[in-house]
Amino acid sequence: MSQNMNENKERFILIAVDTGNDDAARSVKELAELLDTAGGETAGTVIQARDARHPGTYLGSGKIQEVKELVEETGADGVIADDELSPSEMKNLEDALGVTVLDRTMLILDIFAGRATTREGKLQVELAQLRYRMTRLSGRGTEFSRLGGGIGTRGPGESKLETDRRRIRTRISTLKREVEDLARHRDVTRQERKKSGVPVIAIVGYTNAGKSTLLNRLSDAGVLSEDKLFATLDPTTRQVKLPAGETALFTDTVGFIHKLPHHLVDAFRSTLEEAKYADVIAHVVDVSDPSWGLYSDVVYRTLAELGVTGKPVVTVYNKYDLVEKEAKTAEAEGREVRMLPKDPKAELTVRASALTGEGIEAFLKAVEDVLGENKVLFELVLPFSRAGEIQTIRKYGQLIQEEYTEEGIFVRAKVPSRLRDRLIAETEGSNG
């Protein structure tokens, strides 16, 4: 939403259907936070308990009337549903309510459009938006005339959203090729990292868990860090020195969220898959949020969807300073003190605060310990012409013995297996 600070915010009524399969109240609370991130304001909330959503209008007729009265009473600019609506549901609701109707997917896409800063990020967002809107052209062609400003309209713009399917398909094809080109470049970069032997740690977590704050604490990365959902979209990678002196690369990734639109998962797949090629997953959890357990499940489900399985995990129970403060208050008031169970999917768990720095050294030591389990012991005689590799071994592993002989430099070291393989192959090549 592109508005000046002194202009009035767009105001929306939030609606949801509670089928009993999900915590609808919590989900709508998160929807309100998403709206705040987009620059809007919640004017009211309506949740209907039903066995299933109404097939034509999402809500039942009685609740629609209640929403309509609330819209008139509050002067709201529109309504946002907490689920992805079908084209007919959206049209029927707009006809019944007389105001703009958006859904959760449109809101998230709008936030991504406003937050993407790199060329890759912008291309991925536009691709996701066009794919979403392509499925909604049927029967809604005239409604796209309202795409001119406000929440839910950021991104490609009206000129790129003509109802001519052929033109949109052509644009999607162009974007897919560009995104694939960037994905190939990203893959080359990954291969170079792999060849160098430098370990990679992917920082993952629910949106607003504190991933960017953690990366800033580790490396002074200067990544935007706000108390908003999806404060940053574009991945940032920084070198960080571990306690024993080894250098590792830490990569911040796009935050996950409940009901993350599949259009975004598809468009951002190459970005999200940074975790797939990492040596260690650093899972950041905001334990000050009472729903952190549910959010952790969302993260693991999304990782599984991306094929990220079998990776060692270090869980950072972030914002623990707030939990400790609450625990002291609860103890003083005689209330039950909330305990933190161990993450069953994690190799190690660490209690920390990325904001204050508490527990950060313990986190780095935990990462180092996990990486150490993946190192292999080997012996090799390096030619004198390759003496510079000694520094590489020190940087990415542990040099146990170094001895100069007539044949060359005898080394005994513990390094990542891929670095060992490279050193052996290149030594054999130079000797051959």
C-alpha positions in Angstrom: 0.0 0.0 0.0 1.6 3.2 -1.1 0.4 6.0 1.1 1.9 8.9 2.9 2.1 8.6 6.7 -0.3 11.4 7.2 -3.0 9.8 5.1 -5.7 7.6 6.6 -5.1 3.9 6.6 -7.3 1.6 4.7 -9.6 -0.2 7.2 -10.9 -3.8 6.7 -13.3 -6.2 8.4 -11.6 -9.6 8.9 -13.7 -12.7 8.4 -13.0 -16.4 8.9 -14.8 -19.7 9.1 -14.0 -21.9 12.1 -14.5 -25.6 11.2 -12.8 -26.8 14.4 -9.8 -28.0 12.5 -7.7 -25.0 13.2 -7.4 -22.2 15.8 -9.4 -19.6 13.9 -9.0 -16.9 16.5 -5.2 -17.2 16.4 -5.2 -17.3 12.6 -7.3 -14.1 12.4 -5.0 -12.4 15.0 -2.2 -13.2 12.6 -4.2 -11.9 9.7 -4.6 -8.6 11.6 -0.8 -8.5 12.0 -0.4 -9.1 8.2 -2.8 -6.2 7.5 -0.8 -4.0 9.9 2.4 -5.0 8.0 0.6 -4.0 4.7 -0.2 -0.6 6.1 -3.8 -1.2 6.8 -6.0 -1.3 10.0 -8.5 -3.8 11.4 -12.0 -2.3 11.7 -13.6 -5.4 13.1 -13.6 -9.2 13.1 -16.3 -11.8 12.3 -15.7 -15.5 12.8 -18.4 -18.1 11.9 -18.4 -21.6 13.4 -19.5 -24.0 10.6 -18.8 -27.6 9.7 -17.5 -26.3 6.4 -17.3 -23.0 4.5 -20.3 -22.1 2.4 -19.6 -23.2 -1.1 -20.8 -20.1 -2.8 -20.2 -17.2 -0.3 -17.7 -18.5 2.2 -19.9 -17.3 5.1 -23.5 -18.2 5.6 -26.2 -15.6 4.7 -26.8 -14.6 8.4 -23.1 -13.8 9.0 -22.9 -12.0 5.6 -25.7 -9.7 6.8 -23.8 -9.2 10.1 -20.6 -8.3 8.2 -22.5 -5.9 6.0 -23.9 -4.1 9.0 -20.4 -3.9 10.5 -19.0 -2.5 7.3 -21.7 0.3 7.3 -21.2 0.9 11.0 -17.4 1.2 10.9 -17.1 2.7 7.4 -14.6 0.0 6.5 -13.0 0.1 3.0 -13.3 -3.6 2.5 -13.3 -7.2 3.8 -10.4 -9.7 4.0 -11.1 -13.5 4.3 -8.6 -15.6 6.3 -8.6 -18.3 3.6 -8.0 -18.3 -0.2 -11.3 -17.6 -1.9 -12.5 -19.0 -5.2 -13.4 -16.4 -7.9 -17.1 -17.1 -7.4 -16.8 -16.7 -3.6 -15.0 -13.4 -4.0 -17.5 -12.1 -6.6 -20.6 -13.2 -4.6 -19.2 -11.6 -1.4 -18.5 -8.4 -3.2 -22.0 -8.4 -4.7 -23.5 -9.0 -1.2 -21.4 -6.6 0.7 -20.9 -3.8 -1.8 -17.2 -3.4 -0.9 -13.8 -4.7 -2.0 -13.2 -8.3 -0.9 -9.6 -9.7 -0.6 -8.3 -13.0 0.8 -5.3 -14.0 2.8 -3.3 -14.9 -0.2 -3.8 -11.5 -1.9 -2.7 -9.8 1.4 0.5 -11.8 1.7 1.3 -11.3 -2.0 0.8 -7.6 -1.5 3.2 -7.6 1.4 5.8 -9.5 -0.6 5.4 -7.0 -3.5 6.1 -4.1 -1.1 9.0 -5.8 0.6 11.0 -7.3 -2.3 14.1 -5.2 -3.1 16.3 -7.3 -5.3 15.6 -8.1 -8.9 15.1 -11.8 -8.1 12.7 -11.0 -5.3 10.6 -8.7 -7.5 10.5 -11.2 -10.3 9.4 -14.0 -8.0 6.7 -11.8 -6.5 5.3 -10.8 -9.9 5.3 -14.4 -11.0 3.4 -15.5 -7.9 0.9 -12.7 -8.4 0.3 -13.4 -12.0 -0.2 -17.1 -11.4 -2.7 -16.3 -8.7 -4.6 -13.8 -10.9 -4.5 -16.0 -13.9 -6.7 -18.5 -12.1 -9.2 -15.7 -11.4 -9.6 -14.2 -14.8 -12.7 -16.3 -15.6 -15.8 -14.4 -14.7 -13.9 -11.5 -13.1 -12.4 -9.7 -16.0 -14.2 -6.4 -15.4 -13.3 -6.4 -11.7 -9.6 -5.9 -12.5 -10.4 -2.3 -13.4 -10.1 -1.6 -9.6 -6.4 -2.5 -9.6 -5.1 1.0 -9.3 -4.0 1.5 -5.7 -4.4 0.3 -2.1 -3.8 -3.0 -0.3 -3.9 -6.0 -2.6 -3.0 -4.1 -5.7 0.8 -3.7 -5.4 3.1 -5.4 -7.9 2.7 -5.7 -11.6 0.1 -3.0 -12.0 -2.9 -2.6 -14.2 -1.1 -2.4 -17.5 0.4 -5.9 -16.9 -2.9 -7.5 -15.8 -5.0 -7.2 -18.9 -7.6 -9.9 -19.1 -6.1 -11.3 -22.3 -5.0 -14.7 -21.2 -2.4 -15.0 -24.0 -0.6 -11.9 -22.8 -0.5 -13.0 -19.2 0.7 -16.4 -20.2 3.5 -14.8 -22.3 4.5 -12.6 -19.3 4.5 -15.7 -17.0 6.7 -17.6 -19.4 9.1 -14.7 -19.6 9.2 -14.4 -15.8 9.7 -18.2 -15.4 12.7 -18.1 -17.7 14.3 -15.2 -15.8 13.7 -16.8 -12.5 15.1 -20.1 -13.8 18.2 -18.2 -15.0 18.7 -16.7 -11.6 18.1 -20.1 -10.0 20.9 -21.5 -12.2 23.2 -18.7 -11.1 22.3 -19.5 -7.5 23.1 -23.1 -8.1 26.5 -22.2 -9.5 27.2 -20.2 -6.4 26.2 -23.1 -4.2 28.5 -25.4 -6.1 31.4 -23.0 -5.6 30.6 -22.9 -1.9 30.5 -26.7 -1.9 33.9 -27.0 -3.7 35.5 -24.6 -1.2 34.4 -26.8 1.7 33.0 -23.8 3.6 30.0 -25.0 5.8 26.6 -23.4 5.2 24.1 -22.8 7.9 20.5 -21.9 6.8 18.6 -19.8 9.3 14.9 -20.8 9.1 11.9 -20.0 11.2 8.4 -18.6 11.3 8.1 -15.0 10.1 9.1 -12.5 12.8 10.8 -15.1 14.9 14.0 -13.0 14.9 16.1 -14.6 12.0 17.3 -11.2 10.7 18.1 -10.0 14.2 20.1 -13.2 14.8 22.1 -12.7 11.6 22.7 -9.0 12.5 24.0 -10.1 15.9 26.3 -12.7 14.4 27.8 -10.6 11.6 26.7 -6.9 11.8 24.9 -7.8 8.5 22.8 -4.6 8.6 19.6 -6.6 7.6 16.3 -4.8 8.1 14.9 -6.0 11.4 11.4 -4.9 12.4 8.7 -6.2 14.7 6.5 -7.0 11.6 5.7 -10.1 9.6 7.9 -10.6 6.6 10.2 -7.6 7.4 12.8 -9.0 5.0 12.3 -11.2 1.9 15.6 -11.3 0.1 18.1 -13.9 1.5 21.3 -12.5 3.0 24.5 -14.6 3.4 27.3 -13.5 5.7 30.6 -15.1 6.9 30.7 -15.8 10.6 33.7 -17.1 12.6 32.9 -20.0 14.9 34.5 -20.2 18.5 37.4 -22.4 17.4 38.2 -20.1 14.5 36.5 -21.9 11.6 34.6 -19.8 9.1 31.0 -20.6 8.2 28.4 -19.0 6.0 25.0 -18.2 7.6 22.1 -17.6 5.2 18.9 -15.9 6.3 15.8 -17.2 4.5 12.3 -16.1 3.8 10.1 -16.6 6.9 7.4 -19.3 6.8 3.8 -18.7 7.8 0.6 -20.5 8.4 -1.3 -20.9 5.1 1.7 -19.7 3.0 0.3 -19.4 -0.5 1.4 -22.2 -2.8 2.0 -19.6 -5.5 4.7 -18.1 -3.4 6.2 -21.4 -2.5 6.5 -22.3 -6.2 7.9 -18.8 -7.2 10.3 -18.6 -4.3 11.3 -22.3 -4.4 15.0 -21.7 -5.4 15.3 -19.1 -2.6 13.6 -21.3 0.0 15.7 -24.2 -1.0 18.8 -22.6 0.4 18.0 -24.8 3.4 18.0 -27.9 1.2 21.7 -27.5 0.4 22.9 -26.3 3.9 25.0 -28.4 6.2 23.0 -27.4 9.3 19.6 -25.9 9.8 19.4 -23.2 12.5 15.7 -23.1 13.5 14.8 -19.8 15.2 11.7 -20.0 17.4 10.1 -17.0 19.1 9.3 -18.7 22.5 7.8 -15.5 23.8 4.8 -16.2 21.5 2.4 -18.7 23.2 1.7 -20.3 19.8 5.4 -21.1 19.1 4.8 -24.8 19.2 2.2 -24.6 16.4 4.5 -22.3 14.4 7.4 -24.8 14.7 5.1 -27.4 13.2 4.4 -25.1 10.3 8.2 -24.6 9.7 8.8 -28.4 9.7 5.9 -29.0 7.4 7.1 -26.4 4.9 10.7 -27.8 5.0 9.3 -31.3 4.3 7.3 -29.8 1.4 10.6 -28.4 0.0 12.3 -31.8 0.4 14.5 -30.6 3.3 14.8 -33.7 5.4 17.5 -35.5 7.3 19.5 -32.3 8.0 21.0 -31.7 11.5 19.0 -29.0 13.3 20.0 -26.6 16.0 17.0 -24.9 17.5 17.4 -21.4 18.9 14.8 -20.6 21.5 14.9 -16.9 20.7 13.5 -14.0 22.8 14.2 -16.1 25.9 14.8 -12.9 27.9 11.1 -12.2 27.6 10.2 -15.7 28.7 12.5 -15.3 31.8 10.8 -12.0 32.6 7.4 -13.6 32.4 8.5 -16.6 34.4 9.7 -14.3 37.3 6.4 -12.4 37.2 4.4 -15.7 37.3 6.5 -17.1 40.1 6.0 -13.9 42.2 2.3 -14.1 41.6 2.1 -17.8 42.4 1.1 -18.8 38.8 2.4 -21.8 36.9 5.7 -21.1 35.2 5.7 -22.2 31.6 8.4 -24.8 30.8 10.1 -25.2 27.4 10.2 -28.8 26.1 13.2 -30.0 24.0 12.6 -29.9 20.3 12.5 -33.6 19.3 13.7 -32.8 15.8 16.8 -30.9 16.9 20.3 -32.1 17.4 20.8 -29.4 20.0 18.7 -26.7 21.5 19.9 -23.3 22.8 18.1 -20.6 24.8 19.1 -17.2 23.5 18.2 -13.6 22.8 19.4 -12.3 19.5 18.5 -8.8 20.6 20.6 -8.8 23.8 23.3 -11.3 22.7 22.5 -13.8 25.5 23.2 -17.4 24.5 24.7 -16.5 21.1 28.1 -18.0 22.0 26.4 -21.2 23.1 24.5 -21.2 19.8 27.7 -20.9 17.8 29.3 -23.6 19.9 26.3 -25.9 19.2 26.6 -25.3 15.4 30.4 -26.0 15.7 29.7 -29.3 17.5 27.2 -30.4 14.9 29.6 -29.5 12.1 32.4 -31.3 13.9 30.4 -34.6 13.7 30.4 -34.2 9.9 34.2 -33.8 9.6 36.5 -36.6 8.6 40.1 -37.3 9.6 42.6 -37.7 6.8 46.3 -37.6 6.0 47.9 -36.2 2.9 51.3 -35.0 1.5 50.8 -31.7 -0.2 53.3 -30.5 -2.8 55.2 -27.4 -1.7 53.6 -25.5 -4.5 50.2 -26.0 -2.8 51.3 -24.8 0.7 48.5 -22.2 0.6 46.0 -25.1 1.2 47.2 -25.2 4.8 45.4 -21.9 5.5 42.3 -23.4 3.8 42.4 -26.4 6.2 42.8 -24.1 9.2 39.9 -21.9 8.0 37.4 -24.7 7.4 38.6 -27.5 9.6 41.2 -28.5 12.2 44.9 -28.9 11.4 46.2 -31.6 13.8 49.7 -32.1 12.4 51.9 -30.3 9.9 55.4 -31.6 9.0 57.7 -30.6 6.2 59.4 -33.6 4.5 61.4 -34.1 1.3 58.3 -35.2 -0.6 56.2 -32.2 0.5 54.1 -31.1 3.5 52.6 -33.9 5.5 49.3 -32.9 7.0 46.9 -34.7 9.3 43.6 -32.8 9.7 39.9 -33.0 10.3 37.8 -31.3 7.6 34.4 -31.5 5.9 34.4 -34.6 3.6 33.9 -32.5 0.4 37.0 -30.4 1.2 39.0 -33.6 1.8 37.8 -35.0 -1.5 38.9 -31.9 -3.3 42.3 -31.7 -1.6 43.0 -35.4 -2.5 41.8 -35.1 -6.1 43.8 -31.9 -6.8 46.9 -33.3 -5.1 46.7 -36.5 -7.2 46.2 -34.3 -10.3 49.3 -32.2 -9.6 51.4 -35.3 -8.9 50.1 -37.0 -12.1 
